[in-house]
Every structure is written in C-alpha cells, then in structure tokens.
C-alpha cells in the first residue's frame, strides 16, 4: 500500500474508477458535488477533480474545496442507486 497527501490509503492494483464527493465555497455560495472520475492513481484523481472544477467555475477567482468522500469503486454493483435512473 502507498500513502498519498490526501490521507487516503491506496492499495496496489486498485480500481481506476472513483466516487468523489466535494463541497465548493465561492464567496457566500456553497455547492455540494458528487462525481464519478476515472484515474490511474491518487494524482490522476486530483488532476481530474481540478479539471472538473475549472470547467464548472471558469470565471471564479478564489474557491474553497473540501473533499468529503473519496472511494475507489471495485464494481459497478457498488454504485447501487434507489431512484428514477438505474443503470
């Protein structure tokens, strides 16, 4: 196992699909996001997340980002959803 700067332990050979839940604070606005990101490792997840945030907030100056949840997805069955849209 290797330790990265996010205090998350990654196992060798772990999935390349990740669920990331994060909060963006911009001025007085606060938005909660849930994303499914594809990456090879923790650095790839970080880069994909930054790219997503830049696309969503292209004109924002300073943003406060808090990652609430970061999980590797082992199988699509792990993404159980109860609602209108079921894959």
N, C-alpha and C positions, 0 to 999 in steps of 0.2 A: 504494500500500500504506500501511497505517497500523500503527503500533506501539502496543501496549497495555501495561498494567502487568505482564503475565504473561510478558514476553519472548518472545511468540509473534507472528509477523508474519501479519497477516490481509490477504488480497487482496480488493479491491473485487469485489462480486458473488459471493463465495464461498458455499459451501453453507450451509444453515441447520441441518444435522444434524451432530452432533459425537460422537465417541467420547472419553470421559474416563475415565482410569484413575487412581485415587487411593487413598491409604492414610490410615486414620483411627486415631489413637492416643488411647485413653481410659484413663488410669491405666496399668495393666500390660497391657491388651488392645490388640492391633494387628489391624486388619482391612483387607483389600485389596478394592477395589470396582472394577467396570467398568460404566460406564453409557453409554447412548445418549441424548443430550439434544438437544432441538430449541430453537434460539435464532436470533435475527437477527444477533447480533454478540457480541463478547467479553463485554460487560456482561451480555447475556442468558444466556450460558453460565454466568457466575459466579453470577447470581441463581438459575438453575435448579439449579445444584450446591448452593448454600446451602440452597435449599428441600428438596432431596432429603435432605441430611444432617440437617436439622432434623426431617424426618419419620422418618428411620431411628433417630435418637438424641434423642427428645423430652425425656428427663429428664437428659441429660448436662450437666454443667457446662462444664468446660474440655475442648476437643478440639484435638488437633494434626492438621492436614490437610496432606498432601503430595500435590500433583498430579504423577503420574509421567508421564502421557501425555495429550496433548490434540491431537486431529486432526480436521480437517474431513473429512466423508465426501462425496465427489463423486457416487458412485453406490452403490446397494445391492450391486452386484457387488464393491465394495471390502471388504465385510463377509464374505468367504469364511470358512466355518466347517467344520472337519472334526470331526464328532461325530454324536451321535444326532439332534439337532434341526437341520435345514437349512431355512431359509426358502424 
